[in-house]
């Protein structure tokens, strides 16, 4: 997911309506033709369209201004001006729109194919034929088209996934994602290898589950430390959380508690409202086998699974635990 963009600001503007025409019939043998000025066309709308093939907002980063077409002016013989074409702004599912000036929430877009008219184009102005009356049979005025409105939008993407992988840097999230799914994230033995979220598809019991590898959290992430709140927001869309902790390190239960505090500080609903599974990783390394019972005892009644992505130890147990968590919602 190179070039991942999850926040940007764009400017959108609806088209103005076309002006009505001032015109009179000019035909041979009709010396006093009446008014025949047509109406102006309506301005184009700004339409937001949700497309599931989009996974990032990078296309909006490159093009920040979207303008619908103005309506055309009316003409003689009561011809109405052509309506302006709409402008469509495509976004991925999980996109949230705010007014960039006052922070007002405008839309939370989740459903593929959803279309929402964000700004309506200006109305077309009436031609002078519309103003003819018994006392004013030759009006020499027409109406101007309505102005199209414009707005600056702050666009944010909150990834939609079934299962969010949460852990400290080097907890093994990227490796697990590459083993369980079709994703190919960068993997290396140093902190913060993952700097953007990655999605992968896992098929379990004829059901497709989307897994999201969220960049590693550190203590203080909810206050912006490390990769901070930039990626915590992506956890909010996940139905189940998979807490991952490196069992080759000391105090794995303490690491889980730190993750809990960061999620709770960011949003209490993330900590309280979602089912979770705890995975102790790197069971192939020294000391991990001894620490797994400590981790299990620290969280009684919760699903705790010891795994090794390199040897595939415990992966089937983990898949069963994830499916049970999904079905418990």
FENJOQUI-V359559 format. One record per residue. RES is the residue in one letter. PSI is psi in radians with two decimals (NA if undefined). D_LAST is the distance of its C-alpha to the last C-alpha in Angstrom with 1 decimal. Layout:
BEGIN
RES;PSI;D_LAST  RES;PSI;D_LAST
END
This chain:
BEGIN
X;0.85;29.3  X;2.48;32.7  X;0.41;33.5  X;2.25;30.0  X;2.20;30.2  X;0.06;27.4  X;2.45;29.7  X;2.95;32.9  X;2.30;35.0  X;2.82;36.6  X;2.21;39.1  X;2.53;38.9  X;2.34;41.6  X;2.73;42.2  X;2.61;45.5  X;2.64;48.4  X;2.62;49.9  X;2.64;53.3  X;2.58;56.4  X;2.74;58.2  X;2.57;61.6  X;1.97;65.1  X;2.66;67.2  X;2.59;70.0  X;2.33;71.1  X;1.52;73.9  X;2.58;75.5  X;2.37;79.0  X;0.17;80.9  X;1.47;78.1  X;-0.50;79.7  X;1.16;77.2  X;2.50;73.8  X;3.10;71.0  X;2.39;68.0  X;0.49;65.5  X;2.24;63.2  X;2.90;59.6  X;2.71;56.4  X;2.76;54.5  X;2.73;51.2  X;2.54;47.8  X;2.67;46.3  X;2.65;43.3  X;2.83;39.7  X;2.09;37.2  X;2.21;34.2  X;2.24;30.9  X;2.29;29.4  X;2.19;26.0  X;2.08;26.6  X;-0.30;24.0  X;-0.25;26.9  X;2.38;27.3  X;-0.06;25.5  X;2.99;27.6  X;0.34;29.9  X;-0.56;33.0  X;-0.47;34.7  X;-0.38;34.6  X;-0.57;36.1  X;-0.60;39.1  X;1.95;39.7  X;-0.15;39.1  X;2.22;41.1  X;2.07;40.2  X;2.22;42.8  X;2.82;43.0  X;2.52;46.4  X;2.63;48.9  X;2.66;50.2  X;2.72;53.7  X;2.55;56.7  X;2.95;58.2  X;-3.13;61.6  X;3.02;64.6  X;0.49;64.7  X;0.52;61.6  X;2.18;59.4  X;2.43;56.0  X;2.64;54.8  X;2.46;51.9  X;2.56;48.4  X;2.58;47.0  X;2.48;44.3  X;2.77;40.8  X;2.29;39.3  X;2.35;35.8  X;1.95;33.7  X;2.37;31.0  X;2.72;27.9  X;2.77;24.8  X;2.48;21.3  X;0.14;19.9  X;2.38;23.4  X;2.32;24.1  X;2.28;27.7  X;2.65;29.6  X;2.17;33.2  X;-0.35;35.0  X;-0.72;37.6  X;-0.01;35.7  X;0.06;32.1  X;2.34;30.9  X;2.16;27.5  X;-0.79;28.5  X;2.59;25.5  X;1.86;22.0  X;2.04;22.1  X;-0.49;19.1  X;2.21;20.1  X;2.35;22.6  X;-0.13;25.9  X;2.41;25.5  X;2.29;28.9  X;2.18;29.8  X;1.96;33.4  X;-0.76;33.6  X;2.29;37.3  X;2.48;39.7  X;2.76;43.1  X;2.59;46.2  X;2.67;48.0  X;2.52;51.2  X;2.61;54.5  X;2.42;56.7  X;2.95;60.0  X;-0.31;63.3  X;-0.48;63.4  X;-0.30;60.8  X;0.09;63.1  X;2.32;66.2  X;3.07;67.5  X;-0.45;70.8  X;-0.20;72.1  X;1.44;70.8  X;-0.13;71.1  X;1.09;71.1  X;2.39;68.3  X;0.49;68.5  X;2.69;65.1  X;3.05;61.6  X;2.43;58.2  X;2.65;56.4  X;2.70;52.9  X;2.53;50.0  X;2.46;48.8  X;2.45;45.5  X;2.81;43.1  X;2.81;41.6  X;2.53;38.8  X;2.36;37.6  X;2.38;33.9  X;2.06;31.8  X;2.18;29.3  X;2.45;26.3  X;2.15;23.8  X;1.88;20.3  X;2.44;19.1  X;2.08;16.0  X;2.74;14.3  X;-0.72;11.2  X;2.20;12.2  X;2.22;14.7  X;2.06;17.4  X;2.29;18.7  X;2.98;21.9  X;2.86;25.6  X;2.44;28.2  X;0.43;29.0  X;-0.16;25.9  X;0.29;25.9  X;-0.83;23.1  X;-0.70;25.4  X;-0.79;26.8  X;-0.73;23.4  X;-0.71;22.5  X;-0.51;25.9  X;-0.70;25.5  X;-0.44;22.1  X;-3.01;22.5  X;0.19;25.3  X;2.70;25.6  X;1.15;28.9  X;2.80;28.6  X;2.37;31.6  X;2.25;31.7  X;2.87;34.3  X;0.98;34.9  X;2.73;35.1  X;2.65;32.8  X;0.58;31.2  X;-0.78;31.8  X;2.01;28.7  X;-0.08;29.7  X;2.66;27.5  X;2.56;23.9  X;2.50;23.7  X;2.52;21.3  X;2.69;21.1  X;2.15;19.8  X;2.20;18.5  X;2.08;18.6  X;2.16;16.7  X;0.85;17.3  X;0.42;18.6  X;2.35;15.6  X;2.24;16.3  X;2.36;14.3  X;2.16;15.9  X;2.42;16.5  X;2.13;18.2  X;1.86;20.8  X;2.31;21.3  X;2.58;24.9  X;2.40;25.5  X;2.60;25.1  X;2.92;27.9  X;2.25;28.5  X;0.06;29.3  X;-0.63;27.2  X;-0.29;25.8  X;0.10;29.5  X;0.04;30.3  X;2.71;31.6  X;-2.27;31.4  X;-0.18;29.3  X;-2.60;27.9  X;-0.17;25.8  X;-0.60;26.6  X;-0.24;23.6  X;-0.56;21.2  X;-0.49;20.4  X;-0.42;18.9  X;-0.48;16.1  X;-0.42;15.0  X;-0.19;13.8  X;2.43;11.7  X;-0.63;7.9  X;2.49;8.5  X;2.33;11.9  X;1.79;14.4  X;2.25;17.1  X;2.35;20.3  X;2.45;23.5  X;1.97;27.0  X;-0.13;28.1  X;-0.13;31.7  X;2.78;31.8  X;2.64;32.4  X;1.10;29.8  X;-0.62;26.5  X;-0.67;24.7  X;-0.61;26.6  X;-0.70;25.4  X;-0.72;21.8  X;-0.65;22.7  X;-0.75;24.5  X;-0.72;21.5  X;-0.78;19.5  X;-0.70;22.5  X;-0.74;22.7  X;-0.69;19.2  X;-0.66;19.6  X;-0.62;23.0  X;-0.80;21.9  X;2.07;19.0  X;-0.58;17.6  X;-0.53;14.3  X;-0.67;13.9  X;-0.71;14.5  X;-0.57;12.9  X;0.00;9.7  X;2.41;8.0  X;2.67;7.1  X;2.78;10.4  X;2.48;12.9  X;2.21;16.6  X;2.12;19.2  X;2.04;22.9  X;2.98;24.9  X;0.76;28.6  X;-0.22;29.0  X;-0.10;32.2  X;2.82;33.9  X;2.34;36.0  X;-0.27;34.4  X;-0.73;30.8  X;-0.67;30.9  X;-0.52;32.2  X;-0.33;29.6  X;-0.79;26.5  X;-0.59;27.0  X;-0.74;27.4  X;-0.75;24.1  X;-0.73;22.3  X;-0.49;24.2  X;-0.33;23.3  X;1.19;19.6  X;2.46;19.6  X;-0.06;16.6  X;2.66;14.7  X;2.00;14.7  X;2.18;18.0  X;2.32;19.7  X;2.28;23.2  X;2.81;24.0  X;2.04;27.0  X;-0.42;26.7  X;-0.72;30.5  X;-0.10;30.8  X;0.27;27.3  X;2.24;26.9  X;0.04;23.4  X;-0.64;21.8  X;-0.69;20.8  X;-0.68;19.2  X;-0.76;17.3  X;-0.73;16.2  X;-0.68;14.9  X;-0.68;13.0  X;-0.73;11.4  X;-0.73;10.5  X;-0.67;9.1  X;-0.69;6.9  X;-0.69;5.8  X;-0.29;5.6  X;-0.15;3.8  X;NA;0.0
END
